[in-house]
Amino acid sequence: MKILLTGAEGQLGRDFLFAAAARHEVVAHDVDLDITNRKAVLERVASVSPHIVVNAAAFTDVDRAELEEVAAYRTNALGPYNLALACREEDIPFLHVSTDFVFRGDSTEPYTEFDSPAPMSVYGKSKYAGECYVRSLLNRYYICRTSWLFGVSGKNFVKTMIEKGKTEPRVKVVDDQEGCPTYSRDLAFKLLEIIEKGIYGIYHVSNSGSCTWYQFTRDIFDIAMIDTPVSPISTEEISRLAPRPKYSVMRSVVLEMQGIEPMRPYREALEDFILRDLPEWEKQDEKTR
Ligand SMILES: NC(=O)c1ccc[n+]([C@@H]2O[C@H](COP(=O)([O-])OP(=O)(O)OC[C@H]3O[C@@H](n4cnc5c(N)ncnc54)[C@H](OP(=O)(O)O)[C@@H]3O)[C@@H](O)[C@H]2O)c1
C-alpha cells in the first residue's frame, strides 16, 4: 500500500513512519507540506497518488491554542478539511488522528465512540471541527481519537517527569484529571491494523487502563527507579490557560465490536518505553550528534 503521511516529524508521525515503512511504501511530509495550503495539498495528493492519506499533523499546544485561536483552527480544522477534499478528489480513504479533548470530561464512565463530543478548550473545539469536516466530506474515513501521548521523540509528560524527578527535590502533580496514557508506538501499530482491516468509522485508540497525572507519575518513578517524593495537587493549584477535561477516559466499543484486539495496558507500554526504547533512542541520538 502507498501511504501519504503528514506530520511525519511529530511524536506520532515518527512512530507511524517506523511502523508502516516495514510493510508499506510511505511518502512522508511534515511542515514542508503545509496542510493549511489547499492548493499544495491537492497537488501533492494528486501527484503521489497514494492508496490512503494519514494525518498526524496538528497544532498540539493546548494552552497556546487559547491565545492563537485562528492558527489552531487553521491547522486542526482547515488542515483536515483540505486533506479530506484531496482524498475525495482522488477517491481514496483518509485516516485522521483526533483527541480525547473533544469530550467535556464530566462523565463518570469511559467515553465510547457513540458518546457526543462537547469540547471546552480551543484545542478541543478545533480538533472536533476537523472531525466534522472529515465526516461531512468523505464516506471512507477513519477518525482515530487518542489521548495522553508519550513517545521517544519530542517533548512529553513522561520525559518531563523523569527530568524533574532527577533534578528537583519534590514534584507536585495534579490528581484530579483522569485519562488514558498512550504510547505513540503502540498507537502507530494499531492505526496500521485498523487501516489494514479496512472498516471505516470513528475509533478510540488508547492503551488500556486509566489513571490521574499523579498516579501516572508514581508509575513513571517506580519504573525509572526515581525516589523523589511526589505530592498530589488539584487543577486549581496550577494556573493553565486552557481548561482540561476532569475525566477523559476512553473505551473502544468499536474495536471490540470489530473483533480488533484492545491495546495493552499503559503500564506495560510505559515499561517498554522507559526501560528499552527511550535509552535505545537516546543512544542513537548521541551517535548522530
Ligand atoms: N500529544 C498528545 O498528548 C495527544 C493527545 C491526544 C491526541 N493527540 C493527537 O495526536 C496527533 C499527533 O500528535 P503529536 O503529539 O504527535 O503531535 P506533534 O508532536 O506536535 O506533531 C505534530 C507535527 O505536525 C507538524 N505540523 C504542525 N502544523 C502543520 C502544518 N500546518 N502542516 C504540516 N505539518 C504541521 C508539527 O510541526 P512543528 O512542530 O514544526 O509545528 C509536528 O511535526 C495529533 O492529531 C494530536 O491532536 C495528541
The ligand as a Gaussian input file, in Angstrom:
#p B3LYP/6-31G(d) Opt

LIG

0 1
 N        0.280000      14.754000      22.237000
 C       -0.786000      14.290000      22.857000
 O       -0.793000      14.079000      24.088000
 C       -2.040000      13.992000      22.087000
 C       -3.176000      13.565000      22.786000
 C       -4.332000      13.274000      22.067000
 C       -4.345000      13.398000      20.688000
 N       -3.244000      13.824000      20.040000
 C       -3.300000      13.959000      18.585000
 O       -2.367000      13.052000      18.022000
 C       -1.837000      13.603000      16.814000
 C       -0.326000      13.568000      16.861000
 O        0.117000      14.343000      17.981000
 P        1.659000      14.504000      18.321000
 O        1.792000      14.596000      19.789000
 O        2.456000      13.519000      17.546000
 O        1.898000      15.968000      17.716000
 P        3.265000      16.754000      17.495000
 O        4.407000      16.005000      18.096000
 O        3.011000      18.165000      17.892000
 O        3.452000      16.661000      15.912000
 C        2.668000      17.368000      15.013000
 C        3.513000      17.614000      13.780000
 O        2.720000      18.354000      12.836000
 C        3.516000      19.412000      12.326000
 N        2.643000      20.495000      11.843000
 C        2.074000      21.498000      12.561000
 N        1.375000      22.317000      11.753000
 C        1.499000      21.803000      10.494000
 C        1.006000      22.204000       9.235000
 N        0.231000      23.296000       9.090000
 N        1.316000      21.460000       8.134000
 C        2.096000      20.364000       8.266000
 N        2.599000      19.926000       9.442000
 C        2.305000      20.648000      10.545000
 C        4.352000      19.847000      13.511000
 O        5.448000      20.625000      13.105000
 P        6.013000      21.750000      14.148000
 O        6.406000      21.000000      15.364000
 O        7.147000      22.344000      13.388000
 O        4.867000      22.680000      14.400000
 C        4.756000      18.473000      14.075000
 O        5.885000      17.954000      13.408000
 C       -2.476000      14.985000      16.661000
 O       -3.601000      14.890000      15.833000
 C       -2.910000      15.341000      18.064000
 O       -4.003000      16.234000      18.065000
 C       -2.079000      14.123000      20.695000

